[in-house]
């Protein structure tokens, strides 16, 4: 990725599984090279106005054109990441064609203006493999050829344990147990399809939420098991799926999760640590 950025004129497409660090890679490189980082999350209802902008009324009631995130990034030389690009509608992809060419310019129909890219501007896009993740369309070969395409693998287990330990400030033994739980749940999903839906799929993002809860509220394997159950199992509607999560947690963490006892104690946390926890939005 650093080599592709060094060239500076070609857009970059990062493809890989969810939570593999695609966007974080770009954000990190933008920070250490002194570039402002901008991100647009795509979905099937993404409007082209989010990219280009639209007319709005000002404080005096007059119509003025408010530029979108992409136009601002082009003018100011920012680095912009278009997340989940293969979820974007066709009109969004068509509008990007001119920008992805060698001349690097964008046409704004509302203003009848052609905006040329700032020398420091870089465009990145990310996508999950369309043949694995549902709802993603296959980008055409002609469109993908405009990018430097880089494949990002899943984070190795030992590195993921280290990230949990250092980033979330939890003991290394607890981080390893959490990664072992994730590994077994993902293997179970692949073999039985119980976790085929998005609701039950465990990712590194779930591990970070789990670790942050434990860091603030927990101090033992019992707390780690309970926090894991609340986070991973309670979002599942099927009792059999919940039971699978419970059994995996009990197998890796030496604690018996008795459901009839987990909710008997009502605990209302307070204090500066809890307030700081809420401010991080990891609840």
Secondary structure, DSSP 8 states (H G I E B T S, - for coil): -HHHHHH-SSEEEEEE-TTSSHHHHHHHHHHHHT--EEEEE--TT--HHHHHEEEEE-TTS-EEEEE-HHHHHHHHT-EEEEETGGGS-HHHHHHHHHHHSTT-EEEETTTTEEEE--TT-EEEEEE--TTTSTT-----HHHHTTEEEEEE----HHHHHHHHHHHHT--HHHHHHHHHHHHHHHHHHHHH-TT-SGGG---HHHHHHHHHHHHHH--SHHHHHHHHIIIIITT---HHHHHHHHHHHHHHSS----HHHHTTS-----SHHHHHHHHTT--
